[in-house]
Amino acid sequence: MTKRALLSVSDKTGIIEFAGGLAGLGWELVSTGGTASVLRDAGLAVLDVSDVTKHPEMMEGRVKTLHPAVHAGLLARRDRADDIAALRAAGYAPIDLVCVNLYPFRKAVAAQAPLAEALELIDVGGPTMLRAAAKNHAGVLVVVDVADYARVLEALRTGTAGESLRTELAAKVFTHTALYDAAIAAFLQRDSAPFPSALVVPLRHAQALRYGENPDQLAAFYAEPDSPAGSLPRLRQLQGKELSFNNLLDVDAATTALSAWHDTAASVAVIVKHTTPCGVAMSRTPLDAWRRALACDPVSAFGGVVAYNVPVDAATVAAMGEIFLEIVIAPAFEAAALELLAKKKNLRLIELPVALAGAGELDYKRVRGGFLVQQRMRMHFEEQDWRVVTTRAPTAAEMQDLRFAWRVAACVKSNAIVLASGERTIGIGAGQMSRVDASRLAVLKARDQNAEIRGAVLASDAFFPFRDGIDAAAEHGVSAVIQPGGSVRDEEVLAAANGHGMAMLFTGRRVFRH
């Protein structure tokens, strides 16, 4: 008996070649609307689906494949005589292959299509045929991915379209329709965002990773289908070893930190180790930014990740060659820089432009048994709520450094204390259980590099619970402090700052990074 294939695709890429291959193998082609026209224009014989259903398409194509002639043909179990008899009694024939891809709903939403237009792009017949064929994949080949056209044709030619291939293609269908439905659900729940009653997070396998946090742990990277600009699915690796789980965590930390300077034309270098910055600096050139960032903590920078907000040139590459690095990230690399970097074959080079996280973008933290979900911290720092709370206001130079230090503090693991001078970090205290210990660590790091602390500014990601942190900072010569404020002991802290002649700003915003 002649095999029958039903083809109905929104994306017409490769469909003529696929249909032609099926016809060459003696298959009868059934199709709908635009797909049928494309195939006929290519000289292929096509039976309209309305000839199979004996019913015309309705409502401008809204109803065309939702008919027992189609779904009985898909769902009839080939090993059940009663199914085949019922099919024959109704005058229907089996459908042995379905090739469907769905209306471009996600693309329309990404282009901010109005509700009425988006609703018209919710495919009903397509997913129904796919699910029916996938359910009965023992008897029906189901193709949803253009990339599978050639291998399916080859399997049919060689008689190898067996259980393994059929099961794989069926699984791909249910994944595809799940992602499709997730996109529709997210769109319709947009007014109840960010936290609807149920949250579906569509993820696609992006790449296998070298290993997890430790070499004995397998790992993979799954990406959101519509990942925003500047996010990890958009990265382009130019050279170097495969990326590991830890590598991607560090890349994310470095590029997130760098996004704090999305609005500056100056060169910024961020050096990250274990997901927290160990040196950050601004300057006129990437070379000088690198040198100033490295000076903060060259010991911790060894084996680290460095990210730039500007293209990297050969002079910067030559300077970076003085220390072992795992990864270098930049929006672009000059040709001469790439030539030098090619000599370090294991060094991972990543091309990724800087981009600010979008408003309402969600951040997920995996915990055992579920996810914690929050709005992602935007590295955008409005100053309208900032207040000078001390008798002395910051000087212009101090204010410049306070702005810089506050952005760095938002990138550092809490408890976070940042010492800065001349728009570069001179000491960073990160991840301590006590804010006093974080302050001591920042001072220690500055002293290790013989940095001048006197006249530097200090940023704290959360309020000072006691005056001891301010007293310690003043003792070492810190002249100005920026912090959220909000402690029950703010008056005590302010009295300490005024007593030492320090300037202090309250931002009214905490930038804690747990």
N, C-alpha and C positions, 0 to 999 in steps of 0.2 A: 504494500500500500504506500502511496506517495506520502512522504513526510510533509508536514505543514508548519511553517514558521510565521509568527505574528510579530510584525515590526512596527513600533510606534515610538519615535524618538523626538525629543525636543532639540538635543544637540545632534546635528546631522553629520558630525565628523566621522568619516570612515564608513558610513552606512551603505553607500553605493557599493563599495568594495566588498563589504560583508554580505550584503544581499546578493551581489553577483556571484560570490563564492558559494552561497547556499543554492542558488539557481543552477550553478554548474554541477552541483552534486545531485540535482534532480528534485530539489525541494520546491514546494508550492509556496509562494509568498502572499501573505495577507497583510494589509496595512491600512492606516487611517490617514485622512486629511493631507496635511503637508508632507508627511513622509511618503505617502503613496505617490504624490505628484513628483517629488524628487526622484523616486525610483523609476517612474514611467518616463520622465525626461531623460533618464540615463539609458533608456531602451529595455528596461526589465518588465516582464509580464507580472502584473500585480492584481490580486483580487481585493476589492474593497471590503472592509469589515462589515459594511451594511449588506453586502451580498451573502455573507456568512450568517448574519443575524436575521436577515430578511426584514430589517427595520432600519429606516433612515436615521442618520444622526439628528439629534434634537438640541434645541436651545443653543445654537451656535457652537455645537461640538461639546457642550457640557455633558451630554449623554451619548456615548457611541459604543463603548466596549462593555458597559454594564448590562450584560445579557446572558441568559443561560447557554446560548450557543457558544459563547466565548468561555465562560467559566466552567461549564460542564466539560468542554473540550480540554480544559487545563486540569481539572480536578479528578477526572475519571482515572481510577487506579487500573493500570494496565494488567495487573495480575488478578483482577476481580471480574469474573465473567458477568456478574450482575450489573456492575458499573458499565461495562462495554455494551451490554444489552440495552440498558436504559438510555445510553447515548444514542445507539442506533434507532431505538424506538422513537426518539424525539427528532430524528433526522439530522443529528449533529455528528461532527467528525472530531477526532482527537487533534489537539494542537501540541506539537512536539518540541517547539522551541519558542520562547518569548524573548524579544529584545526590546527593552524599554528603558529610556532615561526620562527623568521627571522635569516638569516645568521649572524654570530657573527662579524659584521662590527666593532663595538666599541672595541671589544677585540683585533682585528687585528691591529687597529690603535694604541691602547695603547701599543702593542708590537712592534710598529714602522715598520709595514709591508710596503714594497715598494709600490709605486702607483699602479702598474699593479696588484699586489695581492689584494690590498684594493678594487680596482674597481670590481674585480670578486666577492667580498663579498657584493656588493650592490644588495640586493634582489629586484627583480621586480615582479615576479609572486606572491610571498608571500604577500606583501602589497596590491597588486591588489585584491587578493581573500579576504583578511581581510576587505578591504574597501567596497567591494561589499556586503559581508555578513553582515557587520555592518550597511550599508545603509538599507538593507532589514531585519533587525534583528527581525521584527515582525514574519517573516517566517523562519529565519535561526538563529540557535544558533551559536555564534562565540566565540572561546576560544583561547586566546593568552597567557595566564598565566598558568604555570604548577600548581600553587597553587589553581587554580579553577577546576581542574579535578574532585576531589572528590565531590564538591558541585554540579557540573553539573550532574554527574551521579546520585546523590541522588535526585536531582530535577526531572530527567527523570524517575527514579523509582517510585517516589511519585506523579507524575503528577503536579508538582509545578513549572515547567519551564515557568513561566508567564512573563507578560510585565515588571515587575520590574527587574527581573534577566536579561532578554534579553537586556533591556536598559542599565543596569549597565555594562554588558559585552561589549556592543557596544561602550560605552563611553571609556572603557578601551582600546579598539582597536585603536580608533583615537588618544588617548594620546600616546599609544605605537608607532604608526607610525609617529606621530609628533616628538617624541623624537629621533626616528631612523633617520628621515630626517634631524633633527637638527644636529646630529652627522656627517652625510655625508656632510652637508653644511659647518660645521666648518672645516672639513678635507680639503675640496676642496678650502676653502678660506684661508687656512693657510698661503699662500704666500702674501695675502693682509692683514694679521693680523698686528696690533691688532684691527684695526678699519675698517672692511669691510663696504660696502654700507648698508647692513642690518645685524643686529646682533640678532641671535636666541639663547636664553639662556635656555637650557633644565633643568628643575627642577622637582624633585620627592618629594612628601610629605614624610618627614622623621619621624616626630613626632608632636603630638599635644603638645602645651606648657601650662603650668599652667595658665598663663595669659600674657597679653602684658605689655607695659610700666606701665600701671595701671591696677588694678584688674578688672575694668569694660570693658577692651578691650580683645577680643578673640585674640588668636595668634597661629601660627603654624610655624614649621621649614621646609623649603623646601631645599633639597640638590641637588648639581650637581651629575649626575650619576657617573662621573669619578673623584670624589673629590681627591685632592692630599694628600699625607702623611702629618700628622700633622694638618689637617683641621678638622673642627667640626664634619662632618659626620663620621669621624674615631674614635671619642671619645667613651669610654666605661664607663658608669656610674655604679659604684660598689655598691653604697648605697645612701640613702638620699631621700629627697623630690623630686617631679617632678621639672624639670627645667622650668624656666620662660624665657620670651623674654629678660629681663634684665640680667638674669644669663648667657645666651649664649653670649650676647654682652660682658660681663665681661670676660668670658672664652676666647673669641676670642682675646680680648685686652691683656690678661695675656699671652696667648701662643704666640701671635705675638711678644710681648715684649721679651719673653724668647728666641725666635728664634734669637735674636741679639747675643746670646752666643751659637749658634749651634756648634761653632768650638772650644769650651773650654772644658777642662776636669775638671775644678774646679766646685764646687757646686754653683749654683746661685738660689736665691730666689727672686721672684717678687711678691709684694703685690699690688693688684689693687683695686681701689674703683671708681665706676662710670666711668669705662673704661679708667682710667689713673693711672699710678703707683703712690703710695704714699710711697713706700720704695723698694729699690733694693740693693742687696749686693752679693758679691762673697766671697767665703771662701773655706777652705779645706773640710768642712763637711756641710751637709744640716742643721744641728742644728745651727752651728755658722752663716751660711748664713741667717737663719731665724731671729736669735737674732739681727744681724746687720741691716737687712732690717727693722725689726719692730721698731728699735730704732729711725729711721728717723721720724716717725709720727704714734705713737701707737694709738692716738685718731682716726685718719682717718681710720686706719686699722681695727677698730671694725666693724664687719659685712662685711668684705671684702672677696676677693678671693686671694688665694696664689698659686703660681705655681712654680714647681721645675724642673730643667733639669736633675735630678738624682733621683734614687729611694729613697723613704722616709722611714726612720727607726723609731723604737719605741721611741728613745730619742727625735727626732724632734717632733713626735706626742705629747709626754708628755709636751713639751715646748709650743706647739701651743694651748694646752688645757687651757692655762691661759687667752685666749681671745676668744670672740665669732667670728667665721668665717662662711661664707656661703658655700664656696666651697674650696676644696683642689685638686690640679691637679698635677700629676706626671707621668713619664713614667711607674712607677711600685711602689707598696707598699710592704714592707717586711711583712711576716706573722704576726710577733709580733705587727707591726704597725696597721695592719688591725684589730687585736683582740682588741686593745685599741680604735680604731676609731669606732668599732661596738657599743660601749656604747653610742655614739652620733648618734642616728638613723636618725635625721633630717639633719645631715651634709652630703652634697653631695660630694662624692669622684669620681673623674674622672681620668681615666687612658688614657693618650695621650702622645705619644713620641714627642720630639721636632724636628721640621723640618723647614728648610728654604723655603720660598716661591719660586716657580720656576720662572725662567726668562720668562717674557712675561705674567705671570699670571695677570688676570684682576681684578680690584676692582670696584664694582658698588655702587653708592650712589643714593638712590631713591629720586627723587624730584617729586612734583606734576605734573603729565602729562608725565613723562619720567624717564630716568636714566642718570646720569653722569657716564661716564666710563673712567677709567684711568688704567695705568699699576700699579699693586700693588707695594708699596715701599718694596724693598728687604732689609732685615736687614743684609746686607752684606756691609762691610765698607772698601773699598780699600783706602790705604793711599798714593798712588803714587802722588796724586795731592795735598796733604797737604803741606802747606808752613809755615815755621816760618817767621812771618812778623815784629817781634819786634827785638830790639837790643839784648835782652836776649833770649836765647833759653830755652825751658823747661828742667828741670833736668830729670833724668831717672824716679824718683818717680812721678814727675808731669806728665810726658808723660803717664805713666801707668794709672794714674787717669783721664787724659784727654780722653784717649781711652774709658775708662769705662763710663765717663760722657756723651760723645758723643752718645754712644749707648743708654743710658737712655733717652737722649733728643729726640731721634727719636721715642720713645714710648709715650711721654708725650704730652697731648693736648696743642696746641699753644694758646697764646704765651707761650713758654716753657723755663724756666731757671732751670738748675740743678746745685746744689752744691754737690761736692763729695770729699771724702778724704779716703784714704786707701781702694779704690775699694768698697765703699759703699756710698749711698746717705745720705747726712746730711740735705738737704733742697730741696724741689721741689716747684717751682711756676708754676702753670698750668692754662690754659684756661682764662687768663686775657686779657682784651682789650688793655692794655698797657704793653710793655716789661719792663718798669720801675716798674710797679705794680707787674709783675711776679717776678722781682728781689727782691722787698721788701718782697713779700710773701715767697720766698725761704729763705731769711735771717730770717724772723719771725719764720718759721718752725724750722730752725736750732737753734735759740735762745730758743725756747720753750723746746727743749730737752737738752739745755746747751751744744750743740755741739761746738767744737772749729772750728771757721771759718777761723782763721788765718792759712795760708798755704794751704787752700783748693783750688780746681779748680772750674771753672764755665764753663758750656756749654750752648750755646744759639742756638735754632733750626733755627733761621734766623739772618740776620745781625743786628748789633746795628745801628739804624738810627742817633743817637747822642752820644756824649761822656759821657752824664750823667750816663748812665748805667755802664760804665767802672769806672767812678769816684766813684760811689756808691759801686761797688764791691771792689775797692781798699780800700775804707774807712773801710770796714769790714774785711780786711786782705786777700782777695782772691789773690793768687799769680800767677795764670795762667788761660788763657781763650781760649776756642775753639769755633769757630763760622764759618759760611760759608764765610763771607766777601761779598763784592759786593755793599756796600752802596756808594752813592755819597759823603758821608762824611767819608769814610774809613781813609783818611789821618788824619782827626781830631781825630778819634777813636784811631788810632795807636799812635798819639802824646800823648794822654792821658795815654795809656798803658805804653809807654816808660817813660813818666814822673813819673809814679808810680813804675817803675822797674819791671813791670809785663811781663811775657812771653805770647805770643799770637800766635795761629795757625789759619790759614784760611784753611778750607776744600774744598772750591769751590763747595760744595753741600749743598743745603738746605734740612732739614728733618722736614718740617712743617707738622703737623697733625691737620687738621681743625676740 
